[in-house]
Amino acid sequence: MIRRLPHVAFLIFAGLFACAPSAHATTVSVTDDSGATVTLSAPAQRVISLAPHVTELLYAAGGGAKLVGAVTYSDYPPEAKQIPRVGDNKALDLERIVALKPDLIVVWRHGNAQRQLDRLRELHIPLFFSEPHRLDDVAVTLTKLGALLGTSQTADAAANAYRADIAQLRARYAARPPVSVFYQVWDQPLMTLNGEHMISDVIALCGGRNVFAKLEPLAPTVSTEAVLAANPEAIVTASRGATAPDTQMPQLDTWRAWPGLAAVAHNNLFAIDGDLISRPAPRIAQGAALLCQDLETARSRRAGAGQ
């Protein structure tokens, strides 16, 4: 459960945040992923991250030294492990958030519960919602965070380097013969991702086709029969990363019970480090490179591919 401040004390703290004087006169304003305008009277100096991918983005944007709080599994870069914890995506420690006196909180729009966000709004601390869906959204977010942090030079350089990596992969793989792909998020229940998720964008970048791109919602549940009917040429999942050290990740060996499935027949069962492929942050370029290599392997295993 969310730890609650006494209501009077909560409002007093909120008032202090709302009325605190600014040491700078430079106003910055950006639009976040919810479409809301986030305006700061000066570049943020004390920032809290409420998602592991956000922590990575903030460091890449040059704001690592300004991070005063983060959630569980904010573990990259390594120095992020030393940041004080303020909860996870299920429960936030509001007392600690208030005590850290942030002037900006970066929120994972999809991962943080709505009732938590409602309580954060009562603090009147600026919130920036991060929910990247396309590969280029990572670069756009870096630029926006750089503006909010006053670190635009570092953020823009990181955004440009990331775009260059993605462009190189696109030029090499996007027009290759298509490979149909089933991306397995979980096995019990069997879950995948639709075309609105960034991983689907990665699949397309590599010349792949997400067989369940048209399903709803973002992470739909599917049946074994549906996968067999789609008959993907490759099945991909996220392997164990730092995100879930004590949780069993989905296993692909169970698909070997269907030797007629194209992915099984050609041994195209691939696992990629979950921290590289699942987090919408700059390292997803590394995850994309791994996926592109796997799909190229699948192409090489087609009948007559070596002739």
DOTOR-940443 format. One record per residue: residue in one letter; x, y, z of N, C-alpha, C, CB in turn. Coordinates in pm, whole numbers, plus 50000, padded with zeros to 5 digits. Glycine has a CB too. Example, Ala and Ser with C-alpha at 12.3 -4.5 7.8 and 13.67 -1.06 7.14 Angstrom:
A513194943150780512304955050780513204967050780511314955350905S512854977550708513674989450714512905000350787514084994050572
END
This chain:
M500844987950000500005000050000500875012550000499055000150123I500315023549952501025036249951501055041950092500375046249853R502225046050138502335052250269501775066350261503795052350319R500885069850353500195082750345500675092150454498675080750355L500885104650416501165115150513499855119850574501915127050446P499865124350700498675131050753498295142250659498925136450897H497005144350636496555153350531497075167550549495045153450525V497045172850672497515186550696498995187750664497245190850841A499785178050714501225178450688501505177250539501945167350764F500725168850473500895166750329500695179850254499905156150277L499645187350290499365199950221500405210550253497985205050258I500935210250376501985219850412503215217550326502355218550561F503615204550315504755201450230504495205650086505085186650237A503275202750039502925206349901503025221349881501505201349867G502575229149980502645243649970504065248649967501915249850084L504935242250044506325246250043506945244349906507105238450146F506595233049840507115230649705506585240949608506745216549658A505305244249622504685253549526505255267549540503175253849546C505685271349661506085285249685507595287149692505475290049812A508365276349679509805277449694510385286749589510455263649685P511245296149628511815305549531512825298749440512485317249603S512975304049321513915298549224515225306149232513345299149082A516345298549216517655304849219518045309749080518705295049272H517255306048978517565309948842516315315948778518085297948760A516505322948671515375329548604515065323348469515655344448587T515795312748432515625306648301514455296948303516905299448259T513365300448236512195291748228512365281848115510905299948208V512065269148141512125258648039510765251948031513245248148071S510375248147910509065242147889509135231847778508015252947856V508585219747804508535208947704507185202047714509705198747725T506875194047614505655185947615506025171547644504885186947479D505365165247741505705151447776504875141647693505475149047926D504995128647723504345118247643502855117047669504995105147669S502345124347766500895124747786500275136347709500565126047936G501115144647648500635156447577500575168747664499295153747521A500945167447792500905178847884502175187147871500725174048029T502055200047898503195208947897503815209248036502785223147851V505105206848043505845207148170506725219548168506705194048190T506495228548262507235241148267507965242348400506295253248246L509245245548394510055247848513510555262248511511245237848522S510595268548627511085282248635512605282848621510665288648766A513245271148635514695270048618515005255348593515475275548743P516155252048533516495238048513516455230148643517885236948450A515935218048636515785209648756517145206448817515045196548721Q517185206448951518415203449024518285190949109518795215149112R517035187149144516795175449228515675167349162516425179549378V516055155949104515145148249019514925134349077515695147248875I513695129649068513355115949108512865108348986512275115849221S513365096148969512975087448859512075076448911514215081348790L510935074248844509995064048888509925052148792508625070048905A511005049548719511095037648635512565035148600510235039148506P512975022448589514375019648554514785025748420514605004748550H513895025248319514285031048189514455046148200513235027648081V513665052448287513785066948308515145070248368512645072048400T515595062048462516905064248523517995063948417517185053648632E517915054248327518895053348218518845065748129518655040748134L517625070148097517465081948013518075094348080515985084347982L517825095848209518325107548281519845107748285517765107848424Y520455096248308521915095748305522445099048166522415081848348A521835093148063522285095647926522125110247887521515086747828A521115116847945520865130947915521765140247996519415134247942G522635134648078523565142848155523065146648293523875155248080G521995140048340521405143848468521685134648584519975145048452G522665125748570522945116148677523235122548811524105107648639A523985133448810524365140148935523175146949002525455150348910K522085148748927520905155448981519855145649034520285164148875L520095132649016519145122649064519275121049215519375109248993V518165122949286518165121549431517305109949477517685134449496G516565103549385515715092249421515345084249298514445097149493A515165071249316514795062549204514075050249260516055058249121V513435042849172512705030849213513595018449202511435029149128T513085007549255513774994749250514124991049106512904983749313Y515264984149090515784979648961516344990848874514704972548885S516495002648931517235013148861518715010048881516875027848915D519275002248789520584996248811521594999248701520444981648824Y521235008448608522185011948503522115026848478521875004048372P523315033048466524645027348483524885022948627525705037548442P526015016148654526245010348788526065020148903527615004648795E526435032748882526315042348991524865045049030526985055448953A523935041348943522515043348975522085034649093521655040248854K522825024049120522475015049231522605022149366523365002549229Q523345033049370523575040249496522515050749524524935046749494I521625053249430520605063449449519565058549552519905066949315P519155067049646518125062949744516855057949675517785074649837R516265047349729515065041449672513805047949730515035026249697V512835050049641511575056349684510375047149655511385069949613G510635034149639509565024549614509765017449482508225031449616D508655012249429508685005549299507415009149223508814990049316N507115001849114505945005449035504625001649102506014998848900K504694994549214503484990549286503214999549407503604976149331A504255004849467504075013049587505185023349597504045004249714L504795035849619505755046649636505795050949782505405058549545D506965055049826507135060249962507015075549955508525055850024L505805080749974505565095049960506345103250061504095097849973E506485098050183507235105450284508665107750239507205097950418R509265097450181510655098850138510755108050017511245085050105I509795107149927509785116049811509745130649855508595112849719V508865133649951508765147250004510075151450069507615148250105A510655142450149511895145850221513055148750127512275134450315L513045142750009514125144849913514015158149839514145133449813K512885165149854512665178449797512955179249647513525188449870P512325170749568512575171249423511925183449360512045158549356D512525188149251511875198649172511405193249037512845210349151L511575180049015511045173248897510955158348926511935175948772I509815152448891509645137948902509315132748762508515134049006V510085122748717509845116748586509145103448606511175115048506V507955102348549507025091448578506895082348457505645096948619W506765069348483506445059848377504935059348365507055045548406R504425064948260502975066548245502255053148249502665073848116H502835042848186502175029848179502395021648306502675021948058G503555023348370503905014448479503505019048618505345012248477N503375032048640503015036948773501495037948787503665050648800A500965032448897499515031848917498905045848925499195024049045Q497675047048874497005059948867496825066249005495655058548799R496495058349106496255064249238497545069949297495655053849335Q498685063849261499965069349303500195082949238501115059749269L499885083749110500095096149037499195107249089499845094048887D497975103649128497055113649185497625119549313495675107449212R498235111049396498845115949519500055124849490499255104149608L500835121049388501985129249353501545143049305502815122449244R500435143749232499955156649183499605166049297498735154749093E499185160449411498855168749526500085175949582498215160349635L501275170849548502495177349595502845189749514503645167549591H502215191249397502485202549309503935203149263502115215549379I504555191449252505885190549194505705187549046506765179549266P506425194048956506275191148814506515176348782507225199748733L505615170548704505725156548661505945156148511504455148448701F506915148348467507135145748325506815131148301508615149248281F505815128348215505405114648187506205109048070503895114048155S506835097548093507645091047990506985078047948509085088448041E506645077147819506035064947765506435063547618504485065247781P507705060947589508145059747450507545047347383509675059147442H507045048847260506485037547185507265034447058505045040547149R507965044147005508735042246883510215044546911508235051646771L511065038646830512495039546856512975053946862513265032046751D512475062446775512935076346776512465083946899512465083446652D511435078746968510955085247089512045085947196509735077847145V512975076347193514075076547290514915089147270514955063847276A515255091947145516055103847116515295116647149516475104046969V514005116947116513175128647147513125131047297511745126947091T512965120247374512905121547520514225126547576512555108147583L515345121647524516645126347569516755141547552517775119347492T516325146347436516385160747409515525168647506515955163647266K514305163647532513405170647624513935170547767512015164247620L514465159247810515035158647945516245167947956515425144047981G517025168647850518165177747852517735192147872518955176547722A516615195947809516085209547827515665211747971514905212047732L514975202048030514495203348168515645203448269513525192048201L516715196448236517835195248328518895206148308518485181748312G518805213348196519845222948165521105216148116520155231448286T520965204448055522125196648008521945193447859522285183448090S521435202947783521085200347643522275195847559520485212647583Q523455201047586524605197247505524875182247516525855205147548T524865177047638525075162647659523915154447604525265159747808A522705159047630521515151647586521425151047434520265158047644D521695162147369521615162447223522665153447161521775176747172A523855153247220524915144447169524505129747184526245147047243A523905126347298523445112647320522325109047223522955110947465A521425118447199520325116047105520855113746964519345127947106N521825121646923522395120246789523135106946773523335131846759A523885102946876524605090246871523625078546863525525088746994Y522555079446941521535068946939520875068146801520485071447048R520505079546746519865079646614520795073646508519485094046574A522075076546518523045071046422523095055846432524435077046447D523065050546554523075035946572521835029646510523165032346722I520685035646533519435030346480519415031346327518215037746540A519895042446274519925044346129520815033946062520415058546094Q521905030746127522825020746071522165007046067524115020146154L521445003546171520744990746175519624990446070520164988146315R518905001546059517815002145962518335000445819517065015545975A519425007045789519995006245654520454992145623521165015945640R520914984945722521454971545700520384960745695522454968245807Y519334962245778518414950945797516964953245754518424947245938A516464965345754515024967545739514464962245608514734982145749A515274962445502514804957845372515164943245343515364966645264R515684936245441516014922145422514724913945408516874916845542P514794901845350513594893545339512904892245475513954879545284P511594894545481510894894845610510904881545683509474899245590V510924882345815510854870545903509654872645995512194868445986S508724863245996507584864346087508034860646228506404855146042V507634868946326508144867646463507014867446564509094879146495F507094858046658506254858246778507144862346893505564844246804Y506834873746956507594878247072506844873947198507804893847069Q507474865447276506834859947397507274867847519507194844947414V506304874447580506574882047701506584872947823505524893247719W505634863747825505474854747940504834841947892504604861348052D504984831347973504454818447928503194813948002505494808047944Q502994818448124501794814348200501194826548270502134803248304P500224833348208499614830348078500534834547964498264837448064L500244829147847501034832147729500704846347682500774821747616M501714855147682501504869247649502484873847543501634877947775T502064883747467502904889547363502774904747366502534883947224L503244911447261503154925947250502564929547114504534932647270N501744940047111501154943846983502034954046909499734949647004G501534959146798502324968046714502594981646772501654969646587E501934985246883502154998246946503344998347040500925002447021H503884986547070505004985747163506314987847089505014972147236M507294993647159508574996647095509274984147045509465003847191I509084972747113509724960347067509224956446929509474948947166S507964959446900507444956846765508164965746664505924959246760D508494977846704509264986946618510664981346594509345001046682V511244975246696512564968946683512484957346583513084963946821I511424949346595511244937946503511204942946359509944930146537A510444953646334510344959346199511694964846152509284970446195L512424971246242513754976346210514654965446155514384982746334C514494953446211515344942046173514794934246054515504932746290G513744939445990513154932445877512214921445920514214926845791G511724922146042510784912146092509344916946086511134908346233R508424907746111506994910946113506384904846238506274905845984N505854913246324505184908746446503854902246409504974920546546V503724889246433502514882046389501264886146466502724867146402F501434892746580500284897046659500214912246673500324890646798A500734919246573500794933846579499424940346590501504939046457K498384934046535497064940446530496194937646652496344935946407L496684929746745495894926446864495834938146961496464914146934E494834937847050494714947047162494644938747290493454956447146P495104944147402495734957147429497234956747396495534961047577L498014965147464499434966147437500144952747458500074976847525A499764945547564500364932447593499244922147601501184932847728P498754917447487497614908147486498004893947525496984908047349T497034886947580497164872547607496734864947482496314868247731V497504854747446497184846747328497174831947366498204849447213S496624823947281496584809447306497704802547230495214803647265T498034790547275499014782447203498524779747061499274769147276E497224777447049496644774746918496834786546823495154771446932A496714798846877496894810646793498324811646742496524823346871V499284808246828500684808446786500934797846678501614806146906L500384785946700500554775246602499934779146468499924762146653A498784785846473498124790146349498944800946278496704795346380A499554809846354500384820446294501684814746237500704831246398N502134803646295503324796546248504524805846226503004789046120P504964812846329506084822246311507374815046275506294830446439E508204821946198509494816246160510504817446274510024823146034A510274826746364511154828546480510314831846603512204839746453I510744826846718510134830346847511224836746932509494817746918V510914848346987511894856147061511344859447199512274869146986T512204859647299511794863847432512944871247499511364851647518A512674877147614513704883847693514294873947792513134896247767S515614873347797516274864547893516444871848025517644859847840R516864864548124517044870248257518084881348254517454859448356G517694892948307518624904148320518594908948463518274915748223A519204920248488519234925648624517834929448672520154937748631T516914931448578515564935648614514854925548702514754938148489A515104912648679514344902348752515274891148797513204896648665P516214894048888517194883848927516594872049002518244890049010D515424873849063514854863049141513544858049080514624867549284T513324860948954512084856948889512414848348768511254869348846Q511694837348753511904828648639511374835348512511234815048661M512224836848413511824843148289511174832748198513024849748219P510424837248098509744827848009510734818347943508964835447903Q510334805947928511164795847865510584792347729511284783347953L511464790047632511024787047497511074772247464511854794547399D511734764247546511884750047514510554742747504512744743347618T509514747847571508224741147565507674740547423507214748147657W508124749847337507654749847198508174737947120508064762647128R509204731347170509764719847100508784708047096511054715447167A507724709147175506664698747169505904699347036505684700447286W506104710146959505454711546828506534712446720504514724246824P507134701246683508244701446586507854706546448508814687746572G506554706846418506124712046289506074727246283504764706546256L506174733846399506184748446405507464753446337506094753646553A507324762946247508484767346167509654771546255508084778946076A509394779046362510464783746449511204771946514509904792946558V510474761346545511084749546607511814741446501510024740946677A511194739546387511794731446281513154736746238510864730846161H513304750146242514574756346201515424760846319514294768146111N515004757046441515734760346563515904775446581517104753746562N514854782746549514874797346562514164801746690514234803946439L514684797446803514174801446934515264810046999513804788847024F514984822947013516024832347053515654839747182516284842446942A516654841847268516464849647391517484860947393516614840547518I517014872947429517854884947432517804890847572517384895447325D518924895847619519004902147751517854912047768520384909447770G517004909347867515814917547889516114932147918515024911948002D517254934947980517594948948010517924956747884518774949548108L518324949747778518664956347653517474957747560519764948747583I516574948047561515474948147465514184953947523515214934147415S514014953647654512724957247715512644971547764512434948047828R513774977947789513754991547843513835001747730514904993647943P512865010847719512905021047613513885032147647511505026947592A515155028847637516255037847670517365035447567516785035447817P518445043147570519455041947464520005027947441520575050947494R520095019547546520645006247526519764997247441520874999747660I518545001547408517704993347322518334992247183516284999147313A519225001347148519964999947022520834987447025520825012546996Q521394984147142522174971947156521274959647145522924971847289G520104960447210519154949347201518674947347058517974951747292A518464958446987518024957646848519094950946762517704971746792A520354954246786521434947946709521454932846730522784953946749L521194928546854521154914146883519974907546812521064911747034L518804913946816517644908346750517864907546599516394916646781C518454917946542518724917846398519654906246360519344931246354Q520644903646444521544892346419520784879146426522694892346520D519864878046523519084865646536518184863546414518224866046664L517544874046366516684872546249517514869546124515844885046227E518724874646118519604871246007519984856446014520864880246009T520174851446135520424837146153519234829146102520704833946301A518024833646134516824826746086516774826345934515554833546140R517154837145870517174837545724518184827445669517514851745674S519314826245737520364817145688519964802545701521654819545765R518944799645783518504785845805517384781545713518074784045946R516974790545624515954786945526516504777145425515414799345456A515634769145372516024759445269516634766645152514814751045223G517824762445113518494768244998519194781345026517524770244891A519194785845155519794798845185521294799145158519534802545330G521934787745168523384787445150523814784645008523974777245240Q522834783444919523174779944782523434792344697522054771644720
END
